[in-house]
Amino acid sequence: MTFFTACVPQSVRPPAGLGQRGRAGLELLGATQKYAASHLRPAARAAFEASQAGADLARAHAQAAAPAEMRRVVAETTSVVERDPVWRMERFLQRYVGEESFAQGIQAVEERRAMFAAFLAPPAQPTLGTLELDPGLVPPKYYSATEWHLEPGSWDGYDLYGAVFAFGLGPLVFKHGGYAAVGAGDDILQQRVDTIRQLPKATYGRIYEPGCGSATTLLTLHKAFPQAELIGCDLSPLLLRMGHKVAERQGIPIHLKQRDAVRCGEPDESVDAVVTYALHHELPPNENMALFQEMFRILKRGGDIVMSDPPPFRAVSPFHAAILDWDTKNRNEPFFSSACLSNWDDRLREAGFVDVQSYALGQDGYPWITRASKPA
């Protein structure tokens, strides 16, 4: 379920990219997002934190223990900041960029449909890895009912979304950061590298990624653990096809399967490590608990799990918590706030994991890392 961003090497890219008009439009959106996040947002934050209401809410935030108390603090913070015209303008621009990115990205790719369709065609045989699609798989209702991130038709709503992400949104919009939990100026590809470095062992035999999307994280894992067998699952056939195509073009054997991650079908104690990236905020709380139990099942004894997701509200300022909470209603992220109110440390322990740790790697708590092990 992760975005496929600009990780396609030049050597395996199509002979031409987007047209001038499409590229210019997306570059303007990327610049708008960067300006909103790096100039307007700090001004709104400073005004809030300098106010008496901001000081009072900071104290309440520090003292909030239960999720209901934290939710109340975040709601009151939102009520305060929404009176600020700078906040409203910054949020307006974020919503505008979110909507226009797909509208303009799809149009830009359509202008060169034949070229991108040829690039995304199935790889010629023989293949290094494998791609197992399940036409009979019925996605969970929460998945099929949501147009994630304002994406028309959701992940599989447009047959060339892979090209939209890889050659439009990734390099021209997302690379600036400043959206959702990603800080302005953050390198989203480096964040994946940093996350993978949290795996505690030097070598692994088999590494599994639930919700692997188009295999961006698995491709990054190959660079860190070139001898490891890499397996991933996702609900989206379109993203899996894109990941398989790029992996084959790079000569990297990855095994991709269309599965519901909470019933992944892997044998008991069959993998040495599990990595998740930006997945848990896209699952309802009960699905996350089922996922932790499933990953515990397939991990070998002594195996490791490393998770990266937006930070919990408790780990950031009330102002930034309001930023994260905004995505729930305004960027089609129905479970964003419930994830930020959750304590993954406790849920992993309930599933049987030990040596649980959680910490931030970057600004404003993102990436937020949670890692643990299966008892040896």
C-alpha positions as CSV (number, residue, x, y, z in Angstrom):
1,M,0.0,0.0,0.0
2,T,3.0,2.3,-0.3
3,F,3.4,5.0,-2.9
4,F,5.6,4.1,-5.8
5,T,7.9,7.1,-6.0
6,A,10.9,8.1,-8.1
7,C,13.0,5.0,-7.5
8,V,13.0,3.9,-11.1
9,P,16.7,4.0,-12.3
10,Q,17.3,6.0,-15.4
11,S,18.5,2.8,-17.2
12,V,15.0,1.2,-17.0
13,R,12.9,4.3,-17.6
14,P,10.8,4.8,-20.8
15,P,12.6,6.7,-23.6
16,A,10.7,10.0,-22.8
17,G,8.9,11.3,-19.8
18,L,6.0,13.6,-19.3
19,G,5.3,16.4,-21.8
20,Q,6.3,19.9,-21.0
21,R,2.8,21.1,-20.0
22,G,2.2,18.1,-17.7
23,R,5.6,18.4,-16.1
24,A,5.3,22.1,-15.6
25,G,1.9,21.8,-13.9
26,L,3.1,19.1,-11.5
27,E,6.3,21.1,-10.7
28,L,4.1,24.1,-9.8
29,L,2.0,21.9,-7.5
30,G,5.2,20.6,-5.9
31,A,6.5,24.1,-5.3
32,T,3.1,25.2,-3.9
33,Q,3.2,22.3,-1.4
34,K,6.8,23.1,-0.4
35,Y,5.9,26.8,0.2
36,A,2.8,26.0,2.2
37,A,4.7,23.5,4.5
38,S,8.0,25.5,4.8
39,H,6.6,29.0,5.2
40,L,2.9,29.2,6.0
41,R,2.9,26.3,8.4
42,P,5.8,27.5,10.6
43,A,4.1,30.9,10.8
44,A,0.8,29.3,11.9
45,R,2.7,27.1,14.4
46,A,4.5,30.1,15.9
47,A,1.3,32.1,16.3
48,F,-0.4,29.1,18.0
49,E,2.4,28.4,20.4
50,A,2.8,32.1,21.4
51,S,-0.9,32.3,22.3
52,Q,-2.3,31.6,25.8
53,A,-4.6,28.9,24.3
54,G,-1.5,27.3,22.8
55,A,0.3,27.2,26.1
56,D,-2.8,25.8,27.9
57,L,-3.2,23.1,25.3
58,A,0.5,22.2,25.4
59,R,0.1,21.5,29.1
60,A,-3.0,19.5,28.6
61,H,-1.3,17.5,25.8
62,A,1.6,16.6,28.1
63,Q,-0.8,15.4,30.8
64,A,-3.2,13.5,28.5
65,A,-2.9,9.8,29.3
66,A,-6.0,8.1,27.8
67,P,-6.8,8.2,24.1
68,A,-10.1,10.0,24.9
69,E,-8.1,12.8,26.6
70,M,-5.7,13.1,23.7
71,R,-8.5,13.2,21.2
72,R,-10.1,16.1,23.2
73,V,-6.8,18.0,23.2
74,V,-6.4,17.6,19.4
75,A,-10.0,18.6,18.8
76,E,-9.6,21.8,20.9
77,T,-6.3,22.6,19.2
78,T,-8.0,22.3,15.8
79,S,-10.7,24.6,17.0
80,V,-8.1,27.2,18.0
81,V,-5.9,27.0,14.9
82,E,-8.8,27.2,12.5
83,R,-9.4,30.8,13.6
84,D,-6.0,31.7,12.1
85,P,-6.2,32.7,8.4
86,V,-2.6,31.5,7.8
87,W,-3.5,28.0,9.0
88,R,-6.6,28.0,6.7
89,M,-4.6,29.1,3.7
90,E,-1.9,26.4,4.4
91,R,-4.6,23.7,4.7
92,F,-6.4,25.0,1.6
93,L,-3.2,24.7,-0.4
94,Q,-2.6,21.2,0.9
95,R,-6.0,20.1,-0.2
96,Y,-5.7,21.8,-3.5
97,V,-2.4,20.1,-4.3
98,G,-3.8,16.7,-3.1
99,E,-6.7,17.0,-5.6
100,E,-4.9,18.6,-8.5
101,S,-1.9,16.1,-8.3
102,F,-4.1,13.3,-9.6
103,A,-6.1,15.4,-12.0
104,Q,-3.0,16.8,-13.6
105,G,-1.0,13.6,-13.3
106,I,-3.5,11.5,-15.0
107,Q,-3.9,14.0,-17.8
108,A,-0.1,14.2,-18.3
109,V,0.2,10.5,-18.6
110,E,-2.7,10.2,-20.9
111,E,-1.0,12.5,-23.3
112,R,1.7,9.8,-23.8
113,R,-0.5,6.8,-23.0
114,A,1.0,4.5,-25.7
115,M,4.6,5.0,-24.4
116,F,3.7,4.4,-20.7
117,A,1.4,1.4,-21.5
118,A,4.3,-0.2,-23.4
119,F,6.6,0.4,-20.4
120,L,4.2,-1.1,-18.0
121,A,3.5,-4.2,-20.1
122,P,4.3,-7.5,-18.5
123,P,8.0,-8.4,-18.6
124,A,9.2,-10.9,-21.2
125,Q,9.9,-14.4,-20.0
126,P,11.8,-15.8,-18.3
127,T,11.3,-13.8,-15.1
128,L,13.6,-13.7,-12.0
129,G,10.9,-13.2,-9.4
130,T,7.2,-14.2,-9.3
131,L,3.9,-12.5,-9.5
132,E,0.8,-14.3,-8.1
133,L,-2.5,-12.5,-8.7
134,D,-5.8,-13.7,-7.3
135,P,-8.7,-12.6,-9.5
136,G,-11.2,-14.0,-7.0
137,L,-9.9,-12.1,-4.0
138,V,-12.6,-9.9,-2.5
139,P,-11.0,-6.8,-0.8
140,P,-12.2,-5.8,2.6
141,K,-15.0,-3.2,2.6
142,Y,-12.8,-0.5,4.2
143,Y,-10.3,-0.9,1.4
144,S,-12.7,-0.9,-1.6
145,A,-14.9,1.9,-0.2
146,T,-12.1,4.5,0.2
147,E,-10.5,6.6,-2.5
148,W,-7.2,6.7,-0.6
149,H,-5.3,10.0,-0.6
150,L,-8.0,11.6,-2.9
151,E,-6.9,9.2,-5.6
152,P,-9.9,8.8,-8.1
153,G,-11.1,5.2,-8.1
154,S,-8.5,4.3,-5.4
155,W,-5.4,2.3,-6.1
156,D,-6.7,0.5,-9.1
157,G,-9.0,3.2,-10.5
158,Y,-6.7,4.1,-13.4
159,D,-4.7,1.6,-15.3
160,L,-1.5,3.8,-15.5
161,Y,-1.3,4.9,-11.9
162,G,2.1,3.3,-11.8
163,A,3.4,5.9,-14.3
164,V,1.6,8.7,-12.6
165,F,3.4,8.0,-9.4
166,A,6.8,7.0,-10.8
167,F,7.2,9.7,-13.4
168,G,4.9,12.5,-12.1
169,L,4.0,12.7,-8.5
170,G,7.0,11.0,-7.1
171,P,9.8,13.2,-8.6
172,L,7.8,16.4,-9.0
173,V,5.5,16.6,-6.0
174,F,6.2,14.1,-3.2
175,K,10.0,14.7,-3.3
176,H,9.5,18.1,-1.7
177,G,7.9,16.5,1.4
178,G,5.6,18.7,3.4
179,Y,2.5,16.5,3.1
180,A,0.7,14.4,5.7
181,A,3.4,13.2,8.2
182,V,6.4,13.9,5.8
183,G,8.2,17.0,6.8
184,A,9.1,19.8,4.4
185,G,12.3,19.0,2.6
186,D,12.4,15.4,3.7
187,D,13.8,12.8,1.3
188,I,11.2,10.1,1.2
189,L,13.5,7.6,-0.4
190,Q,16.1,8.1,2.2
191,Q,13.5,7.7,4.9
192,R,12.9,4.1,3.6
193,V,16.7,3.5,3.7
194,D,16.8,4.8,7.3
195,T,13.8,2.6,8.3
196,I,15.5,-0.6,6.9
197,R,18.6,0.2,8.8
198,Q,16.6,-0.3,12.0
199,L,16.7,-4.1,11.4
200,P,19.1,-5.3,14.1
201,K,20.8,-8.1,12.3
202,A,23.5,-8.0,9.6
203,T,21.9,-10.7,7.5
204,Y,18.5,-12.3,7.0
205,G,17.4,-15.3,4.9
206,R,13.8,-14.4,4.1
207,I,12.2,-10.9,4.6
208,Y,8.4,-10.3,4.2
209,E,6.5,-7.1,3.6
210,P,2.8,-6.9,4.1
211,G,1.1,-4.1,2.2
212,C,4.1,-3.8,-0.1
213,G,2.4,-1.7,-2.8
214,S,4.6,-1.5,-5.8
215,A,7.6,-2.9,-4.0
216,T,9.5,0.3,-3.4
217,T,10.6,-0.8,0.1
218,L,11.4,-4.3,-1.1
219,L,13.6,-2.9,-3.8
220,T,15.4,-0.8,-1.1
221,L,15.7,-3.9,1.1
222,H,17.5,-5.7,-1.7
223,K,20.3,-3.0,-1.6
224,A,20.8,-3.6,2.2
225,F,20.3,-7.4,2.1
226,P,21.2,-8.5,-1.4
227,Q,21.3,-12.2,-0.5
228,A,17.9,-12.2,1.2
229,E,14.8,-13.7,-0.4
230,L,12.2,-11.0,-0.6
231,I,8.4,-11.6,-0.5
232,G,5.6,-9.1,-0.4
233,C,1.8,-9.0,-0.5
234,D,-0.8,-6.4,-1.3
235,L,-4.5,-6.1,-2.2
236,S,-3.8,-4.0,-5.4
237,P,-3.1,-6.0,-8.6
238,L,-2.1,-2.8,-10.4
239,L,0.6,-1.8,-7.8
240,L,1.9,-5.4,-7.7
241,R,2.2,-5.5,-11.5
242,M,4.2,-2.2,-11.4
243,G,6.5,-3.5,-8.7
244,H,7.1,-6.8,-10.6
245,K,7.8,-4.9,-13.8
246,V,10.4,-2.6,-12.2
247,A,12.0,-5.4,-10.2
248,E,12.4,-7.5,-13.4
249,R,13.9,-4.6,-15.3
250,Q,16.4,-4.1,-12.5
251,G,17.3,-7.8,-12.3
252,I,16.0,-8.1,-8.7
253,P,14.1,-11.3,-7.9
254,I,11.1,-10.4,-5.7
255,H,8.1,-12.6,-5.0
256,L,4.9,-10.6,-5.0
257,K,1.5,-12.0,-4.1
258,Q,-2.0,-10.6,-4.1
259,R,-3.2,-11.4,-0.6
260,D,-5.0,-9.8,2.3
261,A,-2.1,-9.3,4.8
262,V,-4.1,-10.5,7.7
263,R,-4.4,-13.9,6.0
264,C,-1.3,-14.0,4.0
265,G,-1.0,-17.8,3.5
266,E,2.7,-18.0,4.3
267,P,3.7,-21.1,6.4
268,D,4.2,-20.9,10.1
269,E,7.7,-19.6,11.2
270,S,8.9,-19.2,7.6
271,V,10.4,-15.8,7.5
272,D,13.3,-14.2,9.4
273,A,12.1,-10.6,9.4
274,V,9.0,-8.5,8.6
275,V,9.1,-4.8,7.5
276,T,6.1,-2.6,7.2
277,Y,6.2,0.9,5.7
278,A,3.3,3.5,5.9
279,L,0.8,0.7,6.2
280,H,-0.8,0.7,9.7
281,H,-2.6,4.1,9.4
282,E,-4.5,2.6,6.4
283,L,-5.9,-0.3,8.4
284,P,-8.8,-0.2,11.0
285,P,-7.6,-1.0,14.6
286,N,-8.9,-4.5,14.6
287,E,-7.2,-5.3,11.3
288,N,-3.9,-4.0,12.7
289,M,-4.2,-6.4,15.6
290,A,-5.0,-9.3,13.3
291,L,-2.0,-8.3,11.2
292,F,0.4,-8.3,14.2
293,Q,-0.9,-11.8,15.1
294,E,-0.4,-13.0,11.5
295,M,3.2,-11.6,11.3
296,F,4.0,-13.2,14.7
297,R,2.8,-16.5,13.2
298,I,5.0,-16.5,10.1
299,L,8.1,-15.2,11.9
300,K,10.7,-17.7,12.9
301,R,11.7,-17.7,16.6
302,G,14.0,-14.9,17.2
303,G,12.8,-13.1,14.1
304,D,12.5,-9.3,13.9
305,I,9.7,-6.9,12.9
306,V,10.3,-3.2,12.0
307,M,7.4,-0.9,11.4
308,S,7.4,2.7,10.1
309,D,4.3,4.8,10.3
310,P,3.2,8.4,11.2
311,P,4.0,9.2,14.9
312,P,1.4,8.9,17.7
313,F,-0.2,12.1,18.9
314,R,1.5,11.7,22.2
315,A,5.0,12.0,20.5
316,V,4.4,15.3,18.8
317,S,3.2,18.8,19.7
318,P,-0.5,19.5,19.8
319,F,-0.1,21.7,16.7
320,H,1.4,18.9,14.7
321,A,-1.1,16.4,16.1
322,A,-3.8,18.7,14.6
323,I,-1.9,18.6,11.3
324,L,-2.0,14.8,11.3
325,D,-5.6,14.7,12.4
326,W,-6.6,16.9,9.5
327,D,-5.6,14.1,7.0
328,T,-8.3,11.8,8.4
329,K,-11.2,13.9,7.0
330,N,-9.5,15.9,4.3
331,R,-7.2,13.5,2.5
332,N,-9.3,10.4,2.6
333,E,-7.4,8.7,5.4
334,P,-10.2,7.3,7.5
335,F,-8.0,5.5,10.0
336,F,-5.2,8.1,10.3
337,S,-6.3,9.5,13.7
338,S,-7.2,6.1,15.2
339,A,-3.6,5.0,14.3
340,C,-2.1,8.1,15.9
341,L,-4.1,7.4,19.0
342,S,-3.0,3.8,19.2
343,N,0.0,2.4,21.1
344,W,1.7,-0.1,18.8
345,D,4.1,-1.1,21.5
346,D,1.2,-2.4,23.6
347,R,-0.4,-4.1,20.6
348,L,2.8,-5.9,19.7
349,R,3.2,-7.2,23.2
350,E,-0.3,-8.4,23.2
351,A,0.5,-10.4,20.0
352,G,3.4,-12.0,21.8
353,F,6.4,-9.9,20.7
354,V,9.2,-8.9,23.1
355,D,12.0,-6.3,23.2
356,V,9.5,-3.7,21.9
357,Q,11.0,-0.3,21.2
358,S,9.6,2.9,19.5
359,Y,11.3,6.1,18.5
360,A,11.4,8.9,15.9
361,L,14.0,9.1,13.1
362,G,13.2,12.6,11.7
363,Q,11.5,15.9,12.2
364,D,8.1,16.0,13.8
365,G,8.4,12.4,14.8
366,Y,8.5,10.9,11.3
367,P,9.4,8.2,10.4
368,W,8.1,6.7,13.7
369,I,9.8,3.4,14.2
370,T,8.4,0.5,16.2
371,R,10.5,-2.6,16.3
372,A,10.3,-5.9,18.2
373,S,11.3,-9.6,18.1
374,K,9.6,-13.0,18.4
375,P,10.9,-14.8,21.5
376,A,13.7,-17.2,20.7
